[in-house]
Amino acid sequence: MLSSLLLAFVAALALGACATRPPATAYPRDVTHALPPGASTPLAEALAAPVKAHGGQSGFRLLSAGTEALQMRIALARAATQTLDMQYYIANEDTTGKLLLGAALYAADQGVRVRMLVDDLNFKDIDKLMAALNTHPKIEIRVFNPFGSEQLSMFERTTDLFTRIDTFTRRMHNKAMIVDNQLAIVGGRNLGDEYFNASPTLEFRDLDMLAAGPIVADISASFDRYWNSASAYPLRVLNRQSFDPHDLDEARDALREHWRENADPYDAKPINATPLAQQIARDELGLVWAPAEFKADTPDKVAVPKADYKSPPAQRLFELMRGAHESLLVFSPYFVPHEVGVNALSQLTARGVHVAILTNSLAATDAVAVQAGYSPYRVPLLEHGVDLYEFKPVQRDRSVGLTGSRSRASLHAKAYVIDRRTLVIGSLNLDPRSVHLNTELALIVHSPQIAGQVAELFKSATAPSASYRVQLASPQEAASLRRIGAPPSPLVWTGEDDGKMRTYNFDPQAGFYRNLLTGLFLLLPVDDQL
């Protein structure tokens, strides 16, 4: 019986391997583009004077608190008069997700063209609400690199996974929201409660950047490349449901009711009652003007992978890191440096550059497999003089930003501060997946003021109350462990727990189960997938 089932499964895999989906360009769909930068809109008119006054530079505002990041997205949707583009790895239909969908629907009802591109890996919501919105004449939703959304059964979807594993593991990790080709938000946040201080169980600590002015045209150009690529499939060709016209009306009524019930409790009102165009014209938005660059992978990184492909965001980040003279501060929740990364960082410390890295502790991470990929490199990093911090799963400080929590905390920000003068922020982690498999984006802001703001966040996020400092065990600590019969450890973790400074010789708060999983993943040949 077992052998028959195995043969049937193998046969199904073989049949699945023969079935390939035509490119998205084979389906009926429009090729569309961002609004031209010179188009007349309230935002363009408001930005014209400050852009000219600052020599063509762009304006920036850091969004460190989850509530502020949600409010600014709502404000952007309300500010749109022509176009609203959204590109996300994850877009959940949870409490805040529905608030944002409601804001997008409101914009569409005012005549704004809404384009939404979501990666397929976490796209669970091919259901009544999302698909009903897709019937709106001003809204179109596309799915990037689907691997089985149109299949009728879980078995067929799983077959697709195993027969197309290389395609499946390559995902669109980009995160951007763009309004009228004049304002954009890029950074680490996806769309979901855990990114906006709204989840009762998990809170991702993250960073976004609001960008205004000329740099937004580069972000829009990247979105257009993905939107019109052969990997971006219209939702309607993946969804077999049919809808009556009244389904959109029902969705609109449901989202309005959701807004009435949840906007106030979740602080989702626009960040200021004054329209953004007026705030910009009055210099009330708190924008910092600076030179900037934008780098993004092309969709072909997923669609047509090549061994010699060089990721533009990764290459630019590495170039800036190599050029550091004084300091390099790293937020990377998923950090797998490999030997090449250890060597690169050791070259910096060898010439006197202060290198400090903040990543997740084993107790805080939402990806234990990645922790297994990172843990073997702790000792060599420390031996080469790198300062290493691991984010705690519980944050006692209730202030806003990267500290302060009412649920389990996990670091999710991806940001790099070079010499306190340049900030790189976006979707890019320091791991092989970001460099070689996923598509990513990075915004580079050359501003001591902006870089200094993130450096201060790094300081607070690495305080003993927020993170453990990982260090090599001293001879005295090693001897003390031997005297009490504790397991030998080359590392010690130090942090403030329950109001007291404590030192551990194992991953704090992780528990037996997470340690066991880490050990198991260390045995598996998955290093290139982390």
C-alpha positions in Angstrom: 0.0 0.0 0.0 2.8 2.4 1.0 4.7 1.7 -2.2 1.6 2.3 -4.3 1.0 5.6 -2.7 4.6 6.6 -3.2 4.4 5.7 -6.9 1.2 7.7 -7.3 2.8 10.7 -5.7 5.9 10.5 -7.9 3.6 10.2 -11.0 1.7 13.3 -9.9 4.9 15.2 -9.5 6.0 14.1 -13.0 2.7 15.3 -14.4 2.9 18.6 -12.5 6.4 19.1 -13.8 5.0 19.1 -17.3 2.4 21.7 -16.6 3.7 25.2 -16.9 1.6 28.4 -16.8 1.9 30.8 -19.8 3.6 34.1 -19.0 1.3 36.9 -17.7 1.7 38.7 -21.0 -0.3 35.9 -22.7 -3.4 37.0 -20.8 -5.5 40.0 -21.6 -4.2 42.9 -19.6 -3.3 46.5 -20.0 0.2 47.9 -20.0 0.0 50.9 -17.7 2.6 53.4 -16.3 3.0 55.9 -13.5 1.7 59.4 -13.9 4.3 61.5 -15.7 6.4 63.5 -13.2 5.3 66.8 -14.8 1.6 66.1 -14.5 -0.4 68.7 -12.6 -1.7 67.5 -9.2 -2.1 69.2 -5.8 1.0 67.3 -4.6 3.1 68.2 -7.5 2.1 71.9 -7.2 2.9 71.8 -3.4 6.3 70.2 -3.9 7.5 72.4 -6.8 8.6 75.3 -4.6 10.5 73.3 -1.9 12.2 71.1 -4.5 13.4 74.2 -6.4 14.5 75.8 -3.1 16.6 72.7 -2.2 18.3 72.4 -5.6 16.3 69.5 -6.9 16.8 67.3 -3.8 14.1 65.1 -2.3 12.4 65.3 1.0 12.3 62.6 3.6 10.6 61.7 6.9 11.5 58.6 9.0 8.5 56.5 10.1 9.7 54.5 13.2 6.4 54.0 15.1 3.9 51.5 13.7 0.9 53.7 14.4 2.5 56.7 12.6 3.4 54.4 9.6 -0.3 53.3 9.4 -1.5 56.9 9.7 0.8 58.1 6.9 -0.4 55.4 4.6 -4.0 56.4 5.2 -3.0 60.0 4.6 -1.3 59.1 1.3 -4.4 57.3 0.1 -6.5 60.3 1.0 -4.0 62.6 -0.8 -4.1 60.8 -4.1 -5.9 62.5 -6.9 -4.7 60.5 -10.0 -2.8 57.3 -9.1 -2.2 55.0 -6.1 0.3 52.1 -6.5 1.0 49.5 -3.9 3.7 46.7 -4.1 4.0 44.3 -1.1 5.4 40.9 -0.2 2.5 40.4 2.3 -0.9 42.0 2.3 -3.3 40.7 4.9 -7.0 41.2 5.2 -6.8 41.7 9.0 -7.9 44.7 11.0 -5.4 47.2 9.6 -5.3 45.5 6.2 -9.0 46.2 5.8 -8.5 49.8 6.9 -6.0 50.3 4.2 -8.1 48.5 1.6 -10.9 50.8 2.6 -8.7 53.8 2.1 -7.8 52.4 -1.4 -11.4 51.9 -2.2 -12.2 55.4 -1.1 -9.5 56.7 -3.5 -10.9 54.6 -6.3 -14.4 55.9 -5.7 -13.0 59.4 -6.1 -11.6 58.5 -9.6 -8.1 57.5 -8.6 -6.5 54.6 -10.5 -5.4 52.0 -8.0 -2.8 49.3 -8.9 -2.0 46.7 -6.3 0.8 44.1 -6.8 1.2 41.3 -4.2 3.6 38.4 -4.1 1.9 35.0 -4.2 3.7 33.2 -1.4 1.7 35.0 1.3 -1.3 35.8 -0.8 -4.0 33.9 1.1 -6.9 36.2 0.3 -8.3 35.2 -3.1 -11.6 35.4 -1.4 -14.7 37.6 -1.6 -13.4 40.9 -0.3 -10.1 41.2 -2.3 -11.7 39.7 -5.5 -14.7 42.0 -5.1 -12.5 45.1 -5.0 -10.8 43.9 -8.1 -14.1 44.3 -10.0 -14.0 48.0 -9.4 -13.4 49.8 -12.7 -10.5 51.8 -11.1 -8.9 49.0 -9.1 -6.7 46.2 -10.5 -4.9 43.6 -8.4 -2.1 41.5 -9.8 -0.2 38.6 -8.2 3.5 38.2 -8.7 5.0 34.7 -9.5 2.0 32.6 -8.6 2.8 28.9 -8.1 -0.7 27.5 -7.8 -3.3 30.1 -7.0 -5.6 28.8 -9.7 -5.4 25.2 -8.7 -8.5 23.7 -7.2 -6.9 21.5 -4.5 -4.1 21.7 -1.9 -2.6 18.5 -3.5 -2.2 20.2 -6.8 -0.7 23.3 -5.2 1.7 21.2 -3.2 2.7 19.3 -6.4 3.4 22.7 -8.1 5.6 23.6 -5.1 7.7 20.5 -5.3 8.1 20.4 -9.1 9.0 24.1 -9.3 10.9 24.6 -6.1 13.5 27.0 -7.6 10.8 29.3 -8.8 8.8 28.9 -5.6 11.7 30.0 -3.4 12.3 33.2 -5.4 9.9 35.9 -4.2 9.1 39.6 -4.7 10.1 41.1 -1.3 9.7 44.7 -2.4 7.5 47.0 -0.3 6.4 50.4 -1.7 3.3 52.7 -1.7 3.3 55.5 -4.2 0.8 58.4 -4.7 0.5 60.5 -7.9 4.2 59.8 -8.6 5.0 62.5 -5.9 5.0 60.8 -2.5 6.1 57.3 -1.6 6.7 55.1 1.5 9.4 52.4 1.3 10.9 50.3 4.0 10.5 47.0 5.8 6.8 47.0 6.6 4.3 44.7 4.9 0.6 45.3 5.3 -0.6 43.5 8.4 -1.5 44.1 12.0 1.9 43.0 13.4 3.6 45.8 11.5 1.4 48.6 12.9 1.2 48.0 16.6 -2.2 46.3 16.2 -1.6 42.6 16.8 -2.3 41.1 20.2 0.3 38.4 19.8 3.2 39.7 17.7 4.7 43.1 17.0 7.3 43.6 14.3 9.6 46.6 15.1 10.2 48.2 11.8 11.3 51.3 9.9 9.8 53.0 6.8 10.7 56.2 5.0 8.4 58.8 3.5 9.9 60.2 0.3 8.8 63.2 -1.6 9.9 64.8 -4.8 12.2 63.7 -7.7 13.3 60.4 -6.1 9.7 59.1 -6.3 10.0 58.9 -10.1 12.6 56.2 -9.7 10.4 54.2 -7.3 7.5 54.5 -9.7 9.7 53.3 -12.6 10.6 50.2 -10.6 6.9 49.5 -9.8 6.0 49.8 -13.5 8.7 47.2 -14.4 7.2 44.7 -12.0 3.6 45.6 -12.9 4.1 45.1 -16.6 6.4 42.1 -16.3 5.6 38.6 -17.4 5.5 37.5 -13.8 2.6 39.8 -12.7 -0.7 37.9 -13.3 -4.1 39.6 -13.2 -6.0 38.3 -10.2 -9.0 37.6 -12.4 -7.1 34.8 -14.3 -6.1 33.1 -11.0 -9.5 33.4 -9.4 -12.4 31.1 -10.4 -15.1 32.9 -8.4 -17.7 34.9 -10.2 -19.2 38.1 -8.8 -22.4 40.1 -9.2 -22.3 43.9 -9.3 -23.8 44.1 -5.8 -20.8 42.2 -4.3 -18.7 45.4 -4.7 -21.4 47.3 -2.9 -21.5 44.8 -0.1 -17.7 45.0 0.2 -17.9 48.8 0.3 -20.5 48.7 3.0 -18.5 46.2 5.0 -15.3 48.3 4.8 -17.1 51.4 5.8 -18.5 49.7 8.8 -15.1 48.3 9.6 -13.7 51.8 9.4 -16.3 53.2 11.8 -15.6 50.4 14.3 -11.8 50.4 14.1 -10.3 53.6 12.9 -10.3 55.3 16.3 -9.3 52.3 18.4 -6.3 51.6 16.1 -5.4 55.3 15.6 -5.9 54.9 11.8 -7.0 58.4 11.1 -4.8 60.4 8.7 -1.6 61.7 10.5 -3.0 65.2 10.4 -6.5 66.4 9.4 -4.9 68.9 7.1 -4.4 67.5 3.5 -0.8 66.5 2.8 -0.5 69.0 -0.1 -1.3 71.8 2.3 1.1 70.5 4.9 3.9 70.4 2.3 3.1 73.9 1.1 3.2 75.2 4.7 6.4 73.3 5.5 4.5 71.4 8.2 5.3 67.8 7.2 8.7 67.7 8.8 10.6 66.8 5.6 14.4 66.7 5.6 15.8 67.6 2.2 18.8 65.7 0.9 20.4 63.9 -2.1 19.2 60.4 -2.6 19.5 57.2 -4.7 17.0 54.4 -5.3 18.1 50.9 -6.3 15.9 47.9 -7.1 16.3 44.4 -8.5 14.6 43.7 -11.8 11.7 41.1 -12.0 14.1 38.9 -14.1 16.0 38.1 -10.9 13.0 35.8 -10.3 11.7 35.1 -13.8 15.1 34.4 -15.5 17.6 33.7 -12.8 21.3 33.9 -13.7 24.3 32.8 -11.7 26.2 35.9 -12.5 23.4 38.3 -11.7 24.5 41.3 -9.5 21.7 42.8 -7.3 21.8 46.6 -7.7 20.5 47.3 -4.1 22.9 44.7 -2.6 25.9 45.9 -4.7 25.3 49.5 -3.8 24.9 48.7 -0.1 28.2 46.7 -0.1 30.0 49.5 -1.9 28.9 52.0 0.8 29.8 49.6 3.6 33.3 49.1 2.2 33.7 52.9 2.0 32.9 53.4 5.7 35.6 55.4 7.6 34.2 55.6 11.1 31.2 53.4 11.8 28.7 51.0 10.4 25.4 50.3 12.2 23.3 47.4 10.9 19.6 46.5 11.5 19.1 43.1 9.9 16.5 40.8 11.5 17.6 37.9 9.2 21.4 38.0 9.3 23.4 35.2 7.7 26.8 36.6 6.8 28.6 33.5 5.6 32.4 33.6 5.5 32.4 36.3 2.8 30.4 38.6 5.1 32.6 37.9 8.1 35.7 38.7 6.0 34.2 41.9 4.7 33.2 43.1 8.2 36.6 42.1 9.6 38.4 44.2 7.0 36.4 47.2 8.3 37.2 46.6 11.9 40.9 46.0 11.0 41.1 49.6 9.8 39.4 51.0 12.9 35.8 51.2 11.7 33.3 50.6 14.5 30.9 47.8 13.3 27.8 47.1 15.3 25.0 44.7 14.3 21.5 44.2 15.7 19.6 41.1 14.8 17.0 38.9 16.4 17.6 36.7 19.3 16.6 33.1 19.0 13.7 33.9 21.3 12.5 36.8 19.2 12.9 35.6 15.7 10.0 34.4 13.6 12.4 32.4 11.4 14.3 29.8 13.5 15.9 28.3 10.3 17.6 31.7 9.7 18.8 31.7 13.2 20.5 28.4 12.6 22.2 29.9 9.5 23.4 32.9 11.6 24.5 31.2 14.8 27.8 29.6 13.6 29.2 33.1 12.6 28.8 34.7 16.0 32.2 33.6 17.3 34.2 34.6 14.3 32.4 38.0 14.1 33.2 38.7 17.7 36.8 37.5 17.3 37.2 40.2 14.6 35.9 43.0 16.8 32.3 43.3 15.6 29.8 44.4 18.3 26.8 42.0 18.3 23.3 42.6 19.8 20.3 40.4 19.7 16.8 41.8 20.1 14.6 40.6 23.0 11.2 39.1 22.5 9.7 41.2 25.3 10.2 45.0 25.5 9.5 46.7 28.9 9.8 50.2 27.6 6.4 51.3 26.3 7.5 54.3 24.3 6.8 54.4 20.6 9.2 53.3 17.9 11.6 50.4 18.0 11.0 49.8 21.7 7.6 49.6 23.5 5.3 46.6 23.2 2.1 45.1 24.3 2.9 41.7 22.6 5.8 39.5 21.7 8.4 41.6 19.8 10.5 40.7 16.8 12.9 43.0 14.9 11.9 43.5 11.3 13.7 46.7 10.3 16.3 46.6 7.5 18.5 49.7 7.8 22.2 50.6 7.5 23.9 53.7 8.8 27.3 54.5 7.4 29.5 57.1 9.2 26.3 58.7 10.6 26.0 60.5 7.2 24.3 58.0 4.9 21.3 55.8 5.5 20.3 52.7 3.4 16.7 51.6 4.1 14.4 49.2 2.4 13.6 45.5 2.2 17.1 44.2 2.0 18.5 41.9 4.7 22.1 40.8 5.0 21.5 37.2 4.0 21.9 35.1 0.9 18.1 35.1 0.2 18.1 38.9 -0.2 21.2 38.9 -2.4 20.6 35.9 -4.6 16.9 34.8 -4.5 14.4 37.5 -3.6 13.9 40.8 -5.4 14.6 43.8 -3.1 14.7 47.6 -3.1 16.8 50.1 -1.2 16.6 53.9 -0.7 19.9 55.6 0.0 19.6 59.0 1.7 22.8 61.1 2.1 21.8 63.1 5.1 23.6 63.4 8.5 20.3 64.4 10.0 18.3 61.4 8.8 21.3 59.0 9.4 21.7 60.5 12.9 18.0 59.8 13.7 18.4 56.1 12.8 21.7 56.0 14.8 19.8 57.2 17.8 17.2 54.5 17.3 20.0 51.9 17.1 21.4 53.2 20.4 18.0 52.8 22.1 17.3 49.4 20.4 20.6 48.0 21.6 20.2 49.2 25.2 20.3 46.4 27.9 16.6 46.7 28.4 15.8 46.1 24.7 18.6 43.7 23.5 21.2 41.3 24.7 24.8 42.0 24.0 26.6 38.9 22.8 30.3 38.6 23.7 33.0 36.0 23.9 33.1 34.3 27.3 36.1 35.5 29.3 38.5 33.0 30.9 37.0 33.9 34.3 33.4 33.3 33.0 34.5 30.0 31.4 36.0 28.9 34.7 32.9 29.9 36.6 30.7 27.8 34.2 33.0 24.8 34.8 32.8 25.1 38.6 29.0 25.0 38.6 28.8 22.2 36.1 27.1 24.3 33.4 27.4 23.3 29.8 30.5 25.0 28.2 29.8 27.9 26.0 32.1 30.2 24.0 29.5 33.0 24.3 27.7 35.0 27.0 24.6 37.1 26.6 24.2 40.2 28.9 21.0 42.2 29.3 18.6 43.8 31.8 15.8 41.4 32.8 13.3 42.2 35.6 15.3 45.3 36.5 18.6 43.5 37.0 21.6 43.0 34.8 21.9 39.3 34.0 24.4 37.1 32.1 23.5 33.9 30.3 25.6 31.2 28.7 22.9 30.1 26.3 20.3 31.7 24.1 18.1 33.6 26.6 14.4 32.9 26.8 14.5 30.6 23.8 13.4 27.4 25.4 14.0 23.8 24.6 11.8 23.7 21.4 13.5 26.6 19.6 17.0 25.3 20.5 16.0 21.8 19.2 14.8 23.3 15.9 17.9 25.3 15.5 20.0 22.1 15.9 17.9 20.3 13.4 18.2 23.1 10.8 22.0 23.1 11.3 22.0 19.5 10.0 20.0 20.3 6.8 21.5 21.5 3.5 19.5 24.7 3.3 22.2 27.3 3.8 21.7 28.8 0.3 17.9 29.2 1.0 18.3 31.2 4.2 
